[in-house]
Amino acid sequence: MLSPDTARKRILGAVARLAPLPAERVPLEKALGRTLATDLTAEADLPPFAASTMDGYAFRSGDAQPGARLPVAFEVFAGHGAARELPPGACCRITTGAPLPPGADAVEKQEEVRRQGRTVILHRAVAPGQFVRARGSDLPAGAVALAAGAAVDPAVVGLAAALGHRELAVHRRPRVVILPTGDELVPPGRRLRPGQIRESNGVALVAAVQEAGGEARKLPAARDRAGSLERALRGARDLDVLLTVGGVSVGARDLVRGALRRAGARLQFWRVAIRPGKPFTFGLWGDKVVFGLPGNPASALVTFELFVRPALRALSGRVGDGRVATWVRLARAQEKPAELTVYLRVRLTAPPGTPGLGWAEPLRTQQSGDLTSLAGADALAILPAGPTRLRRGAAVRAIVLRPPLV
């Protein structure tokens, strides 16, 4: 069995030859969560003119001495250009965001002056550039605002709009096809017959793929028959990644690995020394990436988190798994097999980054077949291979899945 670190390195090494996916141009409104495929550059100065950062009065700084009396020559409002050059020895009324008129180089806010009719009396000297946002001070024309590979968040969308872009070149989202397998599976909402359960892994993995930045499509569950699996694989089209769920262990009906090989997939390894999720398969199918996930719910989602999520991000042009890792203390002693790295599903008692180490309280059940063994977990506490018992209060690393509720 491979260690989880070795398995992840082998996966990312293989995916690197396919990553990142090609670029496409999308409207700004659809760019959130994507990755820039090209540098985002400033085609013009940002801001495009010198502007006031306060409501007040603009003037030549050389005219601004304590007690100076400056006539108000005109007014300038945001969204309108200055009417004319500011005469020496005069000032103009100006609003926040309005362009400075030619000749002016400073602004005093209205709270710091006294207005008498058409005259302003200054209380203090003013330095050049006071309360002025200079032209190109944010970005000069031609500057690289963000390099290719940057994640597009709301601020990036706003920056691109300010630079005049209506679209962005971003890497295509990975297209993921999810194939649940198992005779026992029926769709949610259908009445159960003896021995049947509702198919839940597929919809959970759709959500996981979307959270990781991919586009997911779930196929109907395939039966535990070679013919059913082969027909399902023939119908898996227009994809970058295939996720099969279940059927990769050693049972008589665990037929997925054989079906993948017959379909032409080159499986690179099987089984990872972890709990949950030991029966896990990875390979390549032409230019497609294939993951064979275990069928137990916690095993499927934990192996997705450890191995599939970073691969999807790499295909999207991103680095790492996008998760925060922190140190925590175990709230209860834990026993484990020496050869396995165990990912304990826990709730955190304090947000990561607070002074001292927070406590990690294991969920009520850690059974990989129990749906509640992962739902509601804040983090995966990592119990490393080697020790067979970790005491209460032991410090371990944890992968934060979501901020804890406080």
N, C-alpha and C positions, 0 to 999 in steps of 0.2 A: 504493500500500500504506500502511496505517496503521502508525504506530509502536505498539509494545506498550503504552505508557502511554496513548495515545489510545484504543486498542481497549478497554483495561480500563475507562477512564472512561466510554466509551459503553455498555459492557455494564452497569456498575454503575448508571449513570443510568437505563437502561431497567428494570433489575431493581428499582430503588428504588420504582417505581410499583406493584410487586407484593409488596413486602416490608414487614414480615415476614409470614410465613404465620400463619393464625389460631392462637389458643391452644387448648390441650386440657389436661385434667387427667390426670396420670399418677401411679401410686404412686411413692413415694420410690425403691424398688428399680429403677425403670426411668427415672429422671430424669437419670442421669449423662450428661454430654455435651450436655444440652439447654440452652436459654436461657430464663431467667425471663421470663414474659409480664406478670407483675404484681409489684409490690413484695412482698418477703417481710418481714412485720412481726411484732413480738413482741406476742402477745396477752396476755402476763403477764410479770412481771419474770423475768429470767434472770440469775443463779439465783433461784429463788422464795423463798429464805430465806438468812439469813446463815449461812455454813458455815465449819468449820475447814479449813484447808489443811494441817494437820499432825496426826500422832498426838501428843497431849500433854494439857494441862490448860487449861480455860477458866475465866476469873474476871473480876472487875471490875478494870480497869487501875489504879484508885485503890488497890486492895489489894495491888498487885504492887510491893513494895519489896525491895531486896536483903536477904536473911535472913528475909523474911516466912515465917511458918508458917501454911499454910492447910489446914483440914480438907477431906477429899474427901467432898462431900455425896452424890454419885451418879455414875453413868456414863451417857454418851450415845454411841450407836453410829450409824453411817451407815445410813440407811433407817428410822430410828426417831425420833420426835419426843422433845423433852426432857420428862422426867417432870413437872417443876415449875420454878418460878422459882428461880434460884440465890440462896441466902441471902447477904447481905453478909458479907464476911470469909471466905468459903468458896470452894472451887473444885470442878470436876467433871472426871472423866476423860472425854476426848473423842477420837474417831477421825477420821481424814481424811474429809471429806465429810459429817460429822454436823452437824446444826443446832445453833447456839449456843442455850443455854437463855436465857430472858428474864433480863435483868439482866447477863449476861456481855457484854463487849465486846472481849476480847483472848484470845489463846491463846499459851502457851509450849510449845515442843516438849519431848518427854519427855527428850531428851538434856541439856537445860539445867536440869533440876531434880533434887532428891534426894527420893526417896520413903522415908518411914519409917512403915510400917503404914498408917494412914488419914490421914496428914498428908503434905503436900508442902512442901518448903523451897525457896524461890526464890533463885536466885543473882544476879539482876539485875532492874532495873526494866523494865517492859514498857509500851510506848505503846499507846493505844487503837487498835484495828484490826489489831494485829500478828497475822499468820498467820490473818487472817479474810478470807474472800471475801464482800463485802457483798451484801445483797439487791439485785438489779437492776444490779450492777456491770458485768456483761457487756452487758446490754441492758435498759433500763427498759421497762415496758409501754407499747405504742403506738409504740415507736421503729421506724424502718425498718432492718432488719438488712441487706438487700441491695436495691438498686434493680432495677427491671425492666431486662432486657438483660444481667444478670450471667450468666456461664457457671456451670453446675451441675457442681461437682467433688465429690470425696468429702467435703471439709470442709463444703460447702454442704448436702449430704445430711444430714450429722450435725447441723448447725445447725438445719435444718428439723425434724428429729426432736425435738431438744431443745426447740424452740418448740411442739411438740405437733401438727405437721402430719403427716398420713399421705399426702397428695398435694401435688403442686406444679402450678401453672398454668405451662405452658411452651409455646413456639411449636412447632407441628407440624414434624416433620422433612420436608425436601423429598423428594418422591417422584420418583425419577429412573428413566426407562426408557432402556435402552441398546440401540441397534440397530446391530449390526455389518453390514457389507455387503461383498459380493465373491463371485464365482463360485468362487474358489480355496479358500474356507474350509470346513473340516469340524470338527465338535466334537472336543475332546480325547478320546483313547481309541479313535477310529475309525481303521481302517487307511487310509493315504494312497494315493491313486491318482496317476498322473503329473500334475504341475502343481498339486497340491493342497498346502495347508499347514494346520496346526491353528489354529483360531481362538483367539487368546490375548488380544487387546485387550479383548474383552468382559468376561472374568473379571478382568483387571487393573483395568478401570474400575469394576467392581462394588466391588472392594476400595478403590479411590481414593474412591469416593462414600461408602462406609461410614466411611472415615477422616475425611472432611470433614464427617461428621454427617448424611448423607442416607440414605435407604432406596432400594436399587437393585433393579431387576428387568431381567434381560437377555432380549431376544427372540431367537428363532432368526435366524441370519444371513440377510439378504435377498440375492437374486441381483442381478447387474448387469443387470437388466431393469426397464423402467419399470413394468410390471404388478406385478412382485414387490415393488418398493419401495412402490408405492401401496397394495397389500394390507397390507404391514407397517405403514404409517403409519395405515391405518384401524384396525388392531388395537392401536395404541398408546393405551391408555385409562388413566384414573385416574393422571394424572401431573401434576407441576409443571414438570418439566424433561425434555426429550428430548435425548439424545446420540446422534447418528449417527456412525459410524466408517467412514472411507473414502469414496471416490467424490465428493470435493469439489474435485478438481483440474481439469485441462483435457483429460484424455484422452477418447477416444471412449466409454468405458464409465463416465465419471464423471457419473452421472445424478442424484445425490442432491439437488443444489440445485434442479434442475428439478422433481423429485418433490415437494420441500417447497413450492415455489411453487404447484404445481397443487393441493396439499392445503390451501392457504390461508395458509401461513406468509409473513410479511413479513420478508424477509432484509435486514438493515441494512448489512452489509458482508461482503466476502470478500477474503481475503489480508491478512496482517499481516507486517511487515518483520522477521521473526525466522528463526532457524535453531536447532533444527528446528521445523517446524510452520507454514510460510508459508501453505499452502492451508487456511485456517480460516474457517468461516462462523458468523455469529451472527444471530439474528432472534427474532421473537415469533410465536407461533402462537396467536392468541386471547389467553387469559390464561396461556399456557404459554411457557416460555423454550426456545429451540432452539439447540443448538450442533452444528455440523458439524465434527467432528474429522478430522484427516488419518488415513490408514490405517497409516502406519509406526508401529511400537510406541513409539519414543522421541518421535516427533512427537505422538502421541495423548496420552501421559502428560505431556509438557511443556506442551502447550496446556491440558490439564486443570488443571495446577498454576497456570498463569499467569492463566487466565480463568474456568474453571468453578468451581474451589475457592472463590475469593472470592464468586462469585455464590451458591453454595450456602450459604455462611455468612451472606450478607446475607438470604437467604430465611429462615434459621433465627433471625434477630434478632441476629446477631453482626456485628462490625466487623473489616475487614481480612481477611488470608488466614491468620492464625494461625501464620505462620512467623516465625522469627528471621532477620534479615538481618545480615551481618557483613562486615568487610573481610578479604580474604585476598590472598596473593601467589601469582602464577602460578609453578608449579614448572617450566614449560617455555614457551618463546616460542610465540606463536600468531599465525597469519595468518587473515584473514577478509575477506569482502566489505565495502566501506565502507558500503553502504546498509543492512546488516542488523545487528540486535542478536543476538548469538550467546549461547546458553545452554549453556555447556560443562559436561558432566557430570564431576564431580570427586570425589576422596576428600580429606578434610581430615586434616592431620597433627597437629593439636592442636585441642582443644575451643575453640569460640568464646568470647571473653571472657578468655582467658589473656593474660598480658603479651606485647606485640608481636603482629604479624600471623602467623597460621598459614599454612602452605603448602597450595596447592590442586594436587593431582596429577591431571591429566586421566586418565580411564579409557582403557583400551587402545584402544578404538574409539569414534568419535563418529558413526558412520554411523547415521542415524535408523532404518534397517531392521534393524539388529542388535539383537537382544533384550538383549545384554549391554552395550549402550551406555548403559543407565540402571540396570540391576539392580546393586545394591551401591554406588550413588552416595550420598555424604553430602550433596552440595549441588549447586546450579546456579550456576556462576560466570558473571557477566554481563559479556560483552565488548561494550561500547557501540557503537552506530552511529558511524561517522566514521573512527576509526583502521583501517588495514588490517593493521597488525602491532603486537602487544604483546610487549614483551621479557620474558624471564625475570625474575621478581621484581616485575613490574608489580602495583600494588595495584588490585584490582577488588572490587566488591560481590559477595556471594554469598547466595543463598537457601538456608538450611540445611533439608534435608529430614529429616535424622535426626542425632542426636549421633554423632560419629565414634567408632569403637572404639579405645580406648587401653589 
